[in-house]
């Protein structure tokens, strides 16, 4: 059963499963007020968007980590499940294609220059 913390307007602002400083009120799990607070803390579209943005960056970190471990011989790429290998290879191909395109185009503040491959 949780301990709750209230603000100056007597609203629940946090809860803890253990008694800690500031969490001096004991509440029943089934308390409608606690249930309403927990419902408010659920993922909102704004929080979900931030989480998705974070997911995108962590995916890149994981890809790089897998490739590094594979390059160093810590793991064998072929030991990964087939589906994981396929997904990683597709993403690697897409990243290479994007990098190749960005190598062809130079962008500064006022112009876009396309580099010639001559």
N, C-alpha and C positions, 0 to 999 in steps of 0.2 A: 504494500500500500504506500502510495507516494506522499511525500511532504511537499507542500506548495509554498511559493513565495508570491506575495501580493505587492502591487504598487500603491501609491498614495491615494488612489481612487478605489482601493479594495478589489482590484481586478487581478486575476491570476496572471503572472508574467513568466513563471517558470515552475518546473517541478523537479524533484529529485527522488530517487528510490531510497536514498539514505538521508538521515538527519544531518544537515549541514548548517553552517552559519547563514542566517537569513531565511532558511527553509524551516520555519518553526511551527507551521500549521500542518496537521495531519489530515489527510483527506481519503475518503473511500474511493476506490477505483471507479465505482459506478456513479459517482457524483455527476449530476447533469452539468454543473459548472465546469468541472474538470474535463468532461467529455467535450463540451463546447470549445474549451481552450485547445484541446488536442486537435479537434477538427479544424480550427483556425490555423494550426501549425502545419497542416497537410500541404503538399506541393501545390502551389498556385502557378498559373501560366508564366508569371514573371520569374519565379524561382526555377521552373522547369526550363525556361529559355537560358538562364545562367548556367544551369546544370548541363544542358546540351552543348553550350559553348565550351565549357570545361571538358566535356567528353571529347570534343574534337581535338583539343590540344593534347589530352592524355592518350588518345589513339595514336597520334604522331610519336609521342614518347615511347609507347609500347612497341610500335613498329621498329623504331630505331634501336630499342633495347634488344628485341628479338634478332635483328640483323647483326648487331654487335656481338651478342652471345654466339650466334652462328659463325660469324667471321673468326672469332677467337677459339672456336672448337669446343665451347662449353656445352652447346647443344647442337644437334644435327637438325637442319631445317626439315629433312625428310622424316624426322621423328614426330613432328607436329601432325595433328590430325589432318587428313586430306582437305577438309573444308577450310581449316585455318591456313594451310598452304595456299589454297586457291584464292582466298580473300587477300592474303598478304601479297601474292603475286599480282593480282589485279590492281591493288593500291599502288604497288611499286611501279607498275607500268603507267598508271595515270600520273603519278608524281614525276616520272621521267619525261612524259610527254609535255606536261606543264612546264617543267624546267627547260626543255628544249625550246618551247615557244617563247619563254621569257628571255632566253639567250638571243633569240632573233630580234627582239624588240627592246629598244632603249627609250625610257621615258624620263624626261626632265620636266621642269615646271611649265614650260611653254610649248614643247614640241614632242612628237613621237617619231623616233627614227627607226626605220626597219633596216636591219643590217643585211648586207648582201653576202651571199655564200660563195662569191667568186674567188 
